[in-house]
Structure formats: C-alpha cells, structure tokens
Amino acid sequence: MIRSGKSAKSNVGPLLQPLNIVELTANFKENQKMITPKNLRLAVNYHSIPFDPVKTAVALFLDEVLYKTIADDYQNGDLFTFLEFSLLTFDQLESTRNFHLWFLMELTRYYGFYPQEQDVSDVYFDLMQGETTSLRPSHRHYLEGPWKARWIELLDKKTEEVNEILYSGSERKYMLELLITYIQLHLESAREIKSLAILREVFS
C-alpha cells in the first residue's frame, strides 16, 4: 500500500511507472496483511524505456501480463532475477521488435510449462501438453507445418539471438497471439490482456 499526498516529497507517482525497479524500506509485522513502505526510491534509472514510445508500449503490455499471471503472495527469487535481467537488457537494446516474444516464451520457463521438443521428427506441437508429438492432438490447440517450425525456432534463444529471427508483421502478430493463448491454456488466473490490442498496432 503506497500512501501519496499533495506535497512534492510524498508524490511517489513517477516512481510507480510500469516495470520500474524500486527499493523500499518498511516495518513488517506477522499479523499485518498490508505493508506501508516508509521510503521508496528508484533502484534503476532507465535510459530508454520511459522515453521510447515503442518500448513504453511493450513495458505496459508486459506489466499487464505479469500482473495477471503472478499471484500477490507468490515468491520466486529466480523469477525476479530473470525479470530484472530482462528489463535491464531491454532498456539497452536498440532493436526490440522480437523482445516481447522472447520474454513471454522465457517467462513460461519460470511458470513451469516451457515448451519441449520431444523429437525433431515430431509433426505437431501440442499447446495444451506443451510438447511436440507425432500424433495429431484431438483438440484444436496445436501447431503444425510452418507455424510449428516458427514456434520451435524461438526456443532456447538468447536476447542477442532473438532479433536474428525474421518475422513479417503478420507473423510477429500471430506469434504473439499464440504465446498469449499458450499462457492462458496453462494458467487459469490469466485473463484477457487488454493492452494486447495496443501492442498489435505498434508492431503491425
């Protein structure tokens, strides 16, 4: 719970922009459900995210995805390390056209359903099972042909490698929709991502 007031000293609004990394001090009590921070400050000063319209739109989108997929009381040090590394890298990148795709794919690793390629000869990728298969799934959530190849191509990529994947505007848009669908299939808490429409326009 962040208290804000009318004085300049208490105006913390600018610190609480999407995906800012902050440090805070607070008094913690076992029987207290909500903690009011005493001091709040930026831990990192971004160089480009707040000033680049495309990066700002991506940050808004990723912030909403995280908000809707991470439980309030969930604690995961490895996930935080990944988020911090990703955001610092994103801030430094010149080309970010595929970053959001890489980020969503890597995020599933920390959620426990990172896609698996069981066999390179498998024809299908089953989105519900999270793995390739030689048998056509009995449901509609699967990939085959070029889209299965595009999906597998994104796996196990480093940030410096992901922009080497050449997607057309329509391919990038569809890959984004596939990743959101994949997350929603595996997380009951995932709801409609309202900022997805904005990102579609940015990358169309």
Secondary structure, 3 states (H helix, E strand, C coil): CCCCCCCHHHCCHHHHCCCCCEEEEECCCCCCCCCCEEEEEECCCCCCCCCCHHHHHHHHHHHHHHHHHCCCCCCCHHHHHHHHHHHHHHHHCCCCCCHHHHHHHHHHHHHCCCCECCCCCCCEEECCCCEEECCCCCCCCEEEHHHHHHHHHCCCCCHHHHCCCCCCHHHHHHHHHHHHHHHHHHCCCCCCCCCHHHHHHHHC
